[in-house]
Amino acid sequence: MDFGISFLSNNIMLPIIDFFYGIVPSYGLAIVALTLVIRFALYPLSAGSIRSMRRMKVSQPAMQKRVKEIQERYKDDPAKQQQEMSAVYKEFGNPLAGCLPVVMQMPVLFALFATLRGSPFSDVPYSMNLQILPREQIEQIQPQAFVTPPQNIYLSDSVHTKIAAVAPSGTRLVVGDKTKIEFQTVEGKPFDALATEYPDSDLTPKFKVVSGAERIQIKDDGTIEALQPGDVTLQAIVPGLAANKGFLFIDALGRVGAIDPDGALHWDIIGMVIFFGISLYINQLLSGQSGASGNPQQDTINKITPVIFSGMFLFFPLPAGVLMYMVIGNIFQTAQTFFLSREALPENLQKIVDAEAAKSGDAKSGETTLPFEPGRKKKA
């Protein structure tokens, strides 16, 4: 049994989508609800990571100074150096501790991401690599059906099943051969027969030759005729029920890309990309990543990171529904960072802040400014 990304998507994400869609029949609201449910469920893990990074920001200068002193003092005694380093990590905290919560929540977030990239929010592609051989090499062909990994397909609202694409004659053909791409459930039931049970849903597969279009001829029903020797990459695409449905200002949840081949701009996609970059920048400000760190190169990287990540969605586009999830998730993360940055620091770390403030002469009227949270003040 698969207990990976597919298991989480099919047994956690999709039931949540079906539940909320049953309450409010809107796939856009289902995305919002699913994102918030998962984010709240992961709140303890992400909060632990944010708290750990915040504490490391406070303790890093003093910790680096202490580590350097230990390395110099015990450079000829590795055992003593290791012992002292352990004491430092115990006092200040291990820098790697904040990574564990991030690692633990990644499988769930990947499953959420994969769910929103599939049916019903997006069209579902099945890829096949065909090899066309000359007629004289027919003896090298041993017909054996090729079956793609099954993918979840919504047949109707809240009704979905696993569907695989099948090449009955295999992926090796000779010039002049004909075959037909078919679809079936994991139990072997033909997809055509299943689709007739849901006449109101558009489930007609579409076919696209990604490369090697001159080597085959393909009809709308999936019938392929081999024309020339060479390699062919083929995609069979099953429509997503909600791919062309809008939500709020989004024209189509399944639309991919901000610019069409004809040059038409989709301002809903562009708006989400820009808003994602702004929310990422605000999150950096709250966590202190955009402040002066003393390292000009690192400061430059922090400043351009929101631009790079936002621009990435223009050159490597995602479905609008996935972008909406990322924007909502980032807003949630920003709000979480804001509230957690207002928490009181542990007593030992607050002493470090007070000591650093006293050295720099910043202590005024019983207040100290946290060095990595601009404008954030804590009363003594």
Sine and cosine of phi, psi and omega as CSV:
sin_phi,cos_phi,sin_psi,cos_psi,sin_omega,cos_omega
0.00,0.00,0.65,-0.76,-0.01,-1.00
-0.99,0.10,0.87,-0.49,0.04,-1.00
-0.93,-0.37,0.42,0.91,-0.03,-1.00
-1.00,-0.10,-0.57,-0.82,-0.05,-1.00
-0.86,0.51,-0.69,0.72,-0.02,-1.00
-0.89,0.46,-0.64,0.77,0.01,-1.00
-0.89,0.46,-0.72,0.69,0.01,-1.00
-0.89,0.45,-0.65,0.76,-0.01,-1.00
-0.90,0.43,-0.74,0.68,-0.10,-0.99
-0.97,0.23,-0.50,0.86,-0.12,-0.99
-0.96,-0.27,-0.15,0.99,0.02,-1.00
-0.83,-0.56,-0.83,0.56,-0.10,-1.00
-0.92,0.40,-0.79,0.62,-0.08,-1.00
-0.90,0.43,-0.66,0.75,0.08,-1.00
-0.87,0.49,-0.57,0.82,0.05,-1.00
-0.92,0.40,-0.68,0.73,0.04,-1.00
-0.86,0.50,-0.73,0.68,0.00,-1.00
-0.88,0.47,-0.63,0.78,-0.01,-1.00
-0.89,0.45,-0.77,0.64,-0.04,-1.00
-0.95,0.32,-0.54,0.84,0.05,-1.00
-0.92,0.40,-0.53,0.85,0.06,-1.00
-0.92,0.38,-0.44,0.90,0.02,-1.00
-0.99,0.12,-0.78,0.63,0.02,-1.00
-0.79,-0.61,0.95,-0.31,-0.08,-1.00
-0.94,0.34,0.95,0.31,0.05,-1.00
-0.57,-0.82,0.88,-0.48,0.00,-1.00
-0.94,0.35,-0.44,0.90,0.08,-1.00
-0.90,0.43,-0.73,0.69,0.06,-1.00
-0.91,0.41,-0.52,0.86,0.05,-1.00
-0.90,0.44,-0.63,0.78,0.06,-1.00
-0.90,0.44,-0.71,0.70,0.01,-1.00
-0.86,0.51,-0.74,0.67,-0.04,-1.00
-0.90,0.44,-0.69,0.72,0.00,-1.00
-0.88,0.47,-0.70,0.72,-0.01,-1.00
-0.87,0.48,-0.72,0.70,-0.03,-1.00
-0.93,0.37,-0.64,0.76,0.02,-1.00
-0.87,0.50,-0.73,0.68,-0.01,-1.00
-0.92,0.40,-0.66,0.75,-0.01,-1.00
-0.90,0.43,-0.66,0.75,0.04,-1.00
-0.92,0.38,-0.59,0.81,0.02,-1.00
-0.91,0.42,-0.57,0.82,-0.01,-1.00
-1.00,-0.01,0.05,1.00,-0.08,-1.00
-0.82,0.58,-0.73,0.69,-0.02,-1.00
-0.86,0.52,-0.63,0.77,-0.01,-1.00
-0.93,0.36,-0.75,0.66,-0.03,-1.00
-0.93,0.38,-0.57,0.82,0.05,-1.00
-0.90,0.44,-0.64,0.77,0.04,-1.00
-0.88,0.47,-0.63,0.78,0.03,-1.00
-0.92,0.39,-0.69,0.72,0.00,-1.00
-0.90,0.43,-0.68,0.73,0.01,-1.00
-0.89,0.46,-0.67,0.75,-0.02,-1.00
-0.90,0.44,-0.69,0.72,0.01,-1.00
-0.91,0.41,-0.60,0.80,0.01,-1.00
-0.90,0.43,-0.69,0.72,0.00,-1.00
-0.91,0.41,-0.59,0.80,0.02,-1.00
-0.92,0.39,-0.56,0.83,0.05,-1.00
-0.87,0.49,-0.64,0.77,0.00,-1.00
-0.94,0.33,-0.72,0.69,-0.15,-0.99
-1.00,0.07,-0.22,0.98,-0.13,-0.99
-0.84,0.55,-0.75,0.66,-0.01,-1.00
-0.85,0.52,-0.75,0.66,-0.01,-1.00
-0.92,0.40,-0.61,0.79,-0.02,-1.00
-0.91,0.41,-0.69,0.72,0.01,-1.00
-0.89,0.45,-0.63,0.78,0.03,-1.00
-0.90,0.44,-0.69,0.72,0.01,-1.00
-0.91,0.42,-0.67,0.74,0.00,-1.00
-0.89,0.46,-0.67,0.74,0.00,-1.00
-0.89,0.46,-0.66,0.75,0.03,-1.00
-0.89,0.46,-0.68,0.74,-0.01,-1.00
-0.91,0.42,-0.68,0.74,-0.01,-1.00
-0.89,0.46,-0.62,0.79,0.02,-1.00
-0.96,0.27,-0.65,0.76,-0.06,-1.00
-0.94,0.34,-0.61,0.79,-0.08,-1.00
-0.90,-0.44,0.57,0.82,-0.02,-1.00
-0.91,0.42,-0.39,0.92,0.00,-1.00
-0.99,-0.16,0.08,1.00,-0.01,-1.00
-0.72,-0.70,0.99,0.14,-0.06,-1.00
-0.84,0.54,-0.61,0.80,-0.03,-1.00
-0.90,0.43,-0.71,0.70,0.01,-1.00
-0.92,0.39,-0.61,0.79,0.02,-1.00
-0.88,0.48,-0.69,0.72,0.02,-1.00
-0.90,0.44,-0.63,0.78,0.01,-1.00
-0.90,0.45,-0.70,0.71,0.00,-1.00
-0.93,0.37,-0.59,0.80,0.03,-1.00
-0.90,0.43,-0.62,0.78,0.04,-1.00
-0.89,0.46,-0.62,0.78,0.03,-1.00
-0.92,0.40,-0.60,0.80,0.02,-1.00
-0.91,0.41,-0.71,0.71,0.00,-1.00
-0.90,0.43,-0.55,0.84,0.02,-1.00
-0.93,0.37,-0.58,0.81,-0.02,-1.00
-0.97,0.23,-0.71,0.71,-0.11,-0.99
-0.99,-0.13,-0.36,0.93,-0.08,-1.00
0.97,-0.22,0.57,-0.82,0.00,-1.00
-0.98,0.20,0.79,-0.62,0.00,-1.00
-0.85,0.52,-0.43,0.90,-0.03,-1.00
-1.00,0.10,-0.13,0.99,-0.06,-1.00
-0.89,0.45,-0.55,0.84,-0.02,-1.00
-0.95,0.31,-0.24,0.97,-0.02,-1.00
-0.98,0.19,-0.50,0.87,-0.08,-1.00
-0.87,0.49,-0.74,0.68,0.03,-1.00
-0.87,0.50,-0.59,0.81,0.02,-1.00
-0.90,0.44,-0.71,0.70,-0.01,-1.00
-0.89,0.45,-0.64,0.77,-0.06,-1.00
-0.92,0.40,-0.54,0.84,-0.06,-1.00
-1.00,0.01,-0.17,0.98,-0.07,-1.00
-0.88,0.48,-0.69,0.72,0.01,-1.00
-0.85,0.53,-0.63,0.78,0.00,-1.00
-0.92,0.38,-0.68,0.73,0.00,-1.00
-0.92,0.38,-0.59,0.81,0.07,-1.00
-0.90,0.43,-0.64,0.77,0.02,-1.00
-0.91,0.41,-0.64,0.77,0.05,-1.00
-0.89,0.46,-0.69,0.72,0.02,-1.00
-0.88,0.47,-0.72,0.70,0.00,-1.00
-0.90,0.44,-0.60,0.80,0.00,-1.00
-0.89,0.46,-0.69,0.73,-0.06,-1.00
-0.97,0.24,-0.25,0.97,0.06,-1.00
-1.00,0.02,-0.10,1.00,-0.06,-1.00
-0.94,-0.34,-0.24,-0.97,0.03,-1.00
-0.92,0.39,0.64,-0.77,0.15,0.99
-1.00,-0.07,0.01,1.00,-0.16,-0.99
-0.99,0.16,-0.39,0.92,-0.03,-1.00
-0.65,-0.76,0.36,-0.93,0.16,-0.99
-0.91,0.42,0.56,-0.83,-0.08,-1.00
-0.95,-0.31,0.91,-0.42,-0.01,-1.00
-1.00,-0.03,0.61,-0.79,0.15,-0.99
-0.89,-0.46,0.84,-0.54,-0.06,-1.00
-0.98,-0.21,0.62,-0.78,0.06,-1.00
-0.68,-0.73,0.68,-0.74,0.11,-0.99
-0.96,-0.29,0.92,-0.39,-0.02,-1.00
-0.98,-0.18,0.54,-0.84,0.09,-1.00
-0.86,-0.50,0.88,-0.48,0.01,-1.00
-0.99,-0.17,0.83,-0.56,-0.04,-1.00
-0.95,-0.32,0.42,-0.91,0.11,-0.99
-0.87,0.48,0.41,-0.91,-0.06,-1.00
-0.86,0.52,-0.58,0.82,-0.04,-1.00
-0.93,0.36,-0.17,0.98,0.03,-1.00
-0.98,-0.18,0.37,0.93,-0.06,-1.00
-0.87,0.50,-0.47,0.88,-0.02,-1.00
-0.93,0.36,-0.27,0.96,0.02,-1.00
-0.99,0.13,-0.12,0.99,-0.05,-1.00
-1.00,-0.02,0.83,-0.56,0.12,-0.99
-0.87,-0.49,1.00,-0.10,-0.08,-1.00
-0.80,0.59,0.83,-0.56,0.04,-1.00
-0.50,-0.87,0.85,-0.53,-0.10,-1.00
-0.84,0.54,0.66,-0.76,0.07,-1.00
-0.95,-0.32,0.78,-0.63,-0.04,-1.00
-0.84,-0.54,0.81,-0.59,0.04,-1.00
-0.97,0.24,0.32,-0.95,0.13,-0.99
-0.86,0.52,0.70,-0.72,0.00,-1.00
-0.93,0.37,0.54,-0.84,0.04,-1.00
-0.77,-0.64,0.48,-0.88,-0.02,-1.00
-0.96,0.29,0.77,-0.63,0.00,-1.00
-0.80,-0.59,0.79,-0.62,0.10,-0.99
-0.99,0.16,0.84,-0.54,0.04,-1.00
-1.00,0.01,-0.52,0.85,0.04,-1.00
-0.35,-0.94,0.06,-1.00,-0.01,-1.00
-0.83,0.55,0.85,-0.52,0.03,-1.00
0.92,0.39,0.18,0.98,0.05,-1.00
-0.88,-0.47,0.90,-0.43,-0.03,-1.00
-0.56,-0.83,0.37,-0.93,-0.01,-1.00
-0.43,-0.90,0.25,-0.97,0.01,-1.00
-0.99,0.14,0.78,-0.62,-0.01,-1.00
-0.80,-0.60,0.67,-0.74,0.05,-1.00
-0.86,-0.51,0.50,-0.87,0.11,-0.99
-1.00,-0.08,0.62,-0.78,-0.10,-0.99
-0.78,-0.63,0.73,-0.68,0.19,-0.98
-0.95,-0.30,0.99,-0.17,-0.14,-0.99
-0.84,0.54,-0.56,0.83,-0.03,-1.00
-1.00,-0.06,0.08,1.00,-0.02,-1.00
1.00,0.02,-0.10,-1.00,-0.05,-1.00
-0.98,-0.21,0.08,1.00,0.06,-1.00
-0.91,-0.41,0.89,-0.46,-0.02,-1.00
-0.82,-0.57,0.34,-0.94,0.13,-0.99
-0.94,-0.34,0.37,-0.93,-0.02,-1.00
-0.82,0.57,0.77,-0.63,-0.02,-1.00
0.98,-0.18,-0.29,0.96,0.01,-1.00
-0.94,0.33,0.47,-0.88,0.10,-1.00
-0.80,-0.60,0.59,-0.81,0.07,-1.00
-0.49,-0.87,0.19,-0.98,-0.04,-1.00
-0.72,-0.70,0.78,-0.63,0.05,-1.00
-0.97,0.26,0.80,-0.60,-0.02,-1.00
-0.85,-0.52,0.27,-0.96,0.03,-1.00
-0.80,-0.60,0.58,-0.81,0.01,-1.00
-0.42,-0.91,0.33,-0.95,0.07,-1.00
-0.97,0.23,0.17,-0.99,0.01,-1.00
-0.92,0.40,-0.33,0.94,0.06,-1.00
-1.00,0.07,-0.11,0.99,0.03,-1.00
0.99,-0.14,0.09,1.00,0.01,-1.00
-0.97,0.24,0.78,-0.63,-0.01,-1.00
-0.86,0.51,0.67,-0.74,-0.01,-1.00
-0.91,0.41,-0.57,0.82,0.01,-1.00
-0.86,0.51,-0.70,0.72,0.00,-1.00
-0.91,0.42,-0.59,0.81,0.00,-1.00
-0.93,0.36,-0.64,0.76,-0.04,-1.00
-0.91,0.42,-0.51,0.86,0.00,-1.00
-0.91,0.41,-0.34,0.94,0.03,-1.00
-0.97,0.24,-0.24,0.97,-0.02,-1.00
-0.77,-0.63,0.94,0.33,-0.09,-1.00
-0.91,0.42,-0.34,0.94,-0.02,-1.00
-0.99,0.15,-0.16,0.99,-0.02,-1.00
-0.98,-0.18,0.69,-0.72,0.07,-1.00
-1.00,0.07,0.99,-0.16,-0.06,-1.00
-0.90,-0.44,0.27,0.96,-0.04,-1.00
-0.95,0.32,0.88,-0.47,0.00,-1.00
-0.92,0.40,0.50,-0.86,0.10,-1.00
-0.88,-0.47,0.46,-0.89,-0.09,-1.00
-0.84,-0.55,0.66,-0.76,-0.04,-1.00
-0.66,-0.75,0.77,-0.64,0.07,-1.00
-1.00,-0.03,0.93,-0.38,-0.05,-1.00
-0.97,0.25,-0.67,0.74,0.04,-1.00
-0.53,-0.85,0.50,-0.86,0.00,-1.00
0.99,0.16,0.53,0.85,-0.07,-1.00
-0.88,0.48,-0.46,0.89,-0.03,-1.00
-0.97,0.22,-0.15,0.99,-0.10,-1.00
-1.00,-0.08,-0.24,0.97,0.01,-1.00
-0.65,-0.76,0.29,-0.96,0.17,-0.99
-0.84,-0.54,0.78,-0.62,-0.05,-1.00
-0.80,-0.59,0.72,-0.69,0.01,-1.00
-1.00,-0.08,0.18,-0.98,-0.04,-1.00
-0.89,0.46,-0.43,0.90,-0.01,-1.00
-1.00,0.04,0.07,1.00,0.04,-1.00
1.00,-0.05,0.10,1.00,0.04,-1.00
-0.97,0.25,0.78,-0.62,-0.06,-1.00
-0.91,-0.41,0.68,-0.73,0.14,-0.99
-0.84,-0.54,0.82,-0.57,0.00,-1.00
-0.97,0.22,0.78,-0.63,-0.07,-1.00
-0.93,-0.37,-0.70,0.72,-0.08,-1.00
-0.69,-0.72,0.50,-0.87,0.06,-1.00
-0.91,0.42,0.55,-0.84,0.04,-1.00
0.63,-0.78,-0.08,-1.00,-0.04,-1.00
-0.98,-0.18,0.58,-0.81,-0.02,-1.00
-0.72,-0.70,0.70,-0.71,0.12,-0.99
-0.93,-0.37,0.82,-0.57,-0.12,-0.99
-0.84,-0.55,0.61,-0.79,0.12,-0.99
-0.85,-0.52,0.76,-0.64,0.15,-0.99
-0.95,-0.30,0.82,-0.57,-0.17,-0.99
-0.88,-0.48,0.83,-0.55,0.08,-1.00
-0.99,-0.17,0.82,-0.58,-0.06,-1.00
-0.89,0.46,0.59,-0.81,0.13,-0.99
-1.00,0.01,0.70,-0.72,-0.09,-1.00
-0.86,0.51,-0.59,0.81,-0.07,-1.00
-0.98,-0.22,0.11,0.99,-0.08,-1.00
-0.86,0.50,-0.57,0.82,-0.03,-1.00
-0.98,-0.22,0.14,0.99,0.03,-1.00
-1.00,0.01,0.62,-0.79,-0.01,-1.00
-1.00,-0.10,0.16,-0.99,0.06,-1.00
-0.41,-0.91,0.85,-0.52,-0.06,-1.00
0.81,0.58,-0.88,-0.47,-0.04,-1.00
-1.00,0.00,-0.02,1.00,-0.03,-1.00
-1.00,0.05,0.82,-0.58,-0.05,-1.00
-0.95,0.31,-0.67,0.75,-0.04,-1.00
-0.50,-0.87,0.83,-0.55,-0.06,-1.00
-0.90,0.44,-0.46,0.89,-0.05,-1.00
-1.00,-0.09,0.00,1.00,-0.04,-1.00
-0.91,0.42,0.71,-0.70,-0.01,-1.00
-0.91,-0.41,0.85,-0.53,0.07,-1.00
0.99,-0.14,0.56,-0.83,-0.01,-1.00
-1.00,0.01,-0.27,0.96,-0.06,-1.00
-0.77,-0.64,0.81,-0.58,0.06,-1.00
-0.98,0.22,0.33,-0.95,0.04,-1.00
-0.83,0.56,-0.47,0.88,0.01,-1.00
-1.00,0.09,0.07,1.00,0.05,-1.00
1.00,-0.05,-0.03,1.00,0.00,-1.00
-0.93,0.37,0.71,-0.70,-0.01,-1.00
-1.00,-0.10,0.61,-0.79,0.08,-1.00
-0.93,-0.36,0.98,-0.18,-0.12,-0.99
-0.94,0.33,-0.35,0.94,0.07,-1.00
-0.91,0.41,-0.66,0.75,0.04,-1.00
-0.92,0.38,-0.73,0.69,-0.01,-1.00
-0.87,0.50,-0.67,0.74,0.01,-1.00
-0.87,0.49,-0.67,0.75,0.01,-1.00
-0.93,0.38,-0.62,0.78,0.03,-1.00
-0.89,0.46,-0.72,0.70,0.01,-1.00
-0.90,0.44,-0.70,0.72,-0.02,-1.00
-0.91,0.42,-0.58,0.81,0.05,-1.00
-0.88,0.48,-0.70,0.72,0.01,-1.00
-0.89,0.45,-0.65,0.76,0.01,-1.00
-0.90,0.43,-0.70,0.71,-0.01,-1.00
-0.91,0.41,-0.56,0.83,0.04,-1.00
-0.92,0.39,-0.64,0.77,0.03,-1.00
-0.91,0.42,-0.68,0.74,0.03,-1.00
-0.89,0.46,-0.64,0.77,0.03,-1.00
-0.88,0.48,-0.64,0.77,0.04,-1.00
-0.91,0.42,-0.65,0.76,0.03,-1.00
-0.88,0.48,-0.69,0.73,-0.03,-1.00
-0.92,0.40,-0.58,0.82,-0.02,-1.00
-1.00,0.02,-0.06,1.00,0.04,-1.00
0.99,0.11,0.11,0.99,-0.05,-1.00
-0.96,0.28,-0.33,0.94,0.00,-1.00
-1.00,-0.09,0.02,1.00,0.02,-1.00
-0.99,0.14,0.09,-1.00,0.01,-1.00
-0.95,0.30,0.85,-0.53,-0.03,-1.00
-0.97,-0.24,-0.08,1.00,-0.08,-1.00
1.00,0.01,-0.14,0.99,0.04,-1.00
-0.90,-0.43,0.97,-0.23,-0.07,-1.00
-0.84,0.55,-0.63,0.78,-0.01,-1.00
-0.90,0.43,-0.69,0.72,0.00,-1.00
-0.91,0.41,-0.62,0.78,0.02,-1.00
-0.89,0.45,-0.65,0.76,0.02,-1.00
-0.90,0.43,-0.69,0.73,0.01,-1.00
-0.87,0.48,-0.68,0.73,0.00,-1.00
-0.89,0.47,-0.61,0.79,-0.04,-1.00
-0.95,0.33,-0.59,0.81,-0.07,-1.00
-1.00,-0.03,-0.13,0.99,-0.01,-1.00
-0.84,0.54,-0.73,0.69,0.04,-1.00
-0.86,0.52,-0.60,0.80,0.01,-1.00
-0.92,0.39,-0.68,0.73,-0.02,-1.00
-0.89,0.45,-0.74,0.67,-0.04,-1.00
-0.91,0.42,-0.63,0.77,0.01,-1.00
-0.93,0.36,-0.71,0.71,0.01,-1.00
-0.89,0.46,-0.47,0.88,0.01,-1.00
-0.86,0.50,-0.56,0.83,-0.02,-1.00
-0.96,0.28,-0.24,0.97,0.09,-1.00
-1.00,0.09,-0.58,0.82,-0.02,-1.00
-1.00,-0.01,-0.45,0.89,0.06,-1.00
-0.82,-0.58,0.97,0.26,-0.19,-0.98
-0.91,0.40,0.46,-0.89,0.05,-1.00
-0.84,-0.54,0.38,-0.93,0.10,-1.00
-0.85,0.53,0.52,-0.86,-0.05,-1.00
-0.85,0.53,-0.60,0.80,0.01,-1.00
-0.89,0.45,-0.59,0.81,0.04,-1.00
-0.94,0.34,-0.64,0.77,0.06,-1.00
-0.88,0.48,-0.64,0.76,0.01,-1.00
-0.88,0.47,-0.68,0.73,0.05,-1.00
-0.86,0.50,-0.68,0.73,-0.05,-1.00
-0.92,0.39,-0.61,0.80,0.04,-1.00
-0.91,0.41,-0.73,0.68,0.01,-1.00
-0.88,0.47,-0.71,0.71,0.01,-1.00
-0.88,0.48,-0.61,0.79,-0.01,-1.00
-0.95,0.31,-0.59,0.81,0.08,-1.00
-0.89,0.47,-0.69,0.73,0.03,-1.00
-0.87,0.49,-0.71,0.70,-0.01,-1.00
-0.89,0.45,-0.63,0.77,0.00,-1.00
-0.91,0.42,-0.71,0.70,0.03,-1.00
-0.89,0.46,-0.64,0.77,0.02,-1.00
-0.89,0.46,-0.71,0.71,0.02,-1.00
-0.88,0.47,-0.65,0.76,0.00,-1.00
-0.87,0.50,-0.76,0.65,-0.06,-1.00
-0.94,0.34,-0.62,0.79,-0.02,-1.00
-0.95,0.32,-0.45,0.89,0.03,-1.00
-0.95,0.31,-0.17,0.98,0.04,-1.00
-1.00,-0.08,-0.04,1.00,0.03,-1.00
-0.95,0.32,0.48,-0.88,0.09,-1.00
-0.94,0.35,0.62,-0.79,0.04,-1.00
-0.98,0.21,0.41,-0.91,0.13,-0.99
-0.84,0.54,0.48,-0.87,-0.13,-0.99
-0.84,0.55,-0.67,0.74,-0.04,-1.00
-0.92,0.40,-0.57,0.82,0.02,-1.00
-0.97,0.24,-0.54,0.84,0.05,-1.00
-0.91,0.43,-0.55,0.84,0.06,-1.00
-0.90,0.43,-0.60,0.80,0.04,-1.00
-0.90,0.44,-0.70,0.71,0.02,-1.00
-0.87,0.49,-0.71,0.71,-0.01,-1.00
-0.89,0.45,-0.65,0.76,-0.01,-1.00
-0.91,0.40,-0.68,0.73,0.01,-1.00
-0.91,0.41,-0.62,0.78,0.02,-1.00
-0.91,0.40,-0.63,0.77,0.01,-1.00
-0.91,0.42,-0.63,0.78,0.01,-1.00
-0.91,0.42,-0.61,0.80,-0.06,-1.00
-1.00,0.02,-0.07,1.00,0.04,-1.00
0.97,0.25,0.41,0.91,-0.04,-1.00
-1.00,-0.04,-0.12,0.99,-0.05,-1.00
-0.96,0.27,0.91,-0.42,-0.03,-1.00
-0.66,-0.75,0.73,-0.69,0.10,-1.00
0.82,0.58,0.53,0.85,0.05,-1.00
0.96,0.26,0.32,0.95,0.00,-1.00
-0.86,-0.51,0.50,-0.87,0.09,-1.00
-0.76,-0.65,0.61,-0.79,-0.01,-1.00
-0.99,-0.13,0.81,-0.59,0.04,-1.00
-0.92,0.40,0.77,-0.63,-0.16,-0.99
-0.91,0.42,-0.33,0.94,-0.08,-1.00
-0.91,-0.41,0.12,0.99,0.02,-1.00
-0.80,-0.60,1.00,0.06,-0.07,-1.00
-0.80,0.60,0.78,-0.63,0.04,-1.00
0.99,0.16,-0.12,0.99,-0.01,-1.00
-1.00,0.03,0.89,-0.45,-0.03,-1.00
-0.86,-0.51,0.56,-0.83,-0.01,-1.00
-0.83,-0.56,0.81,-0.59,0.02,-1.00
-0.94,0.33,0.64,-0.77,0.01,-1.00
-0.95,0.31,0.00,0.00,0.00,0.00
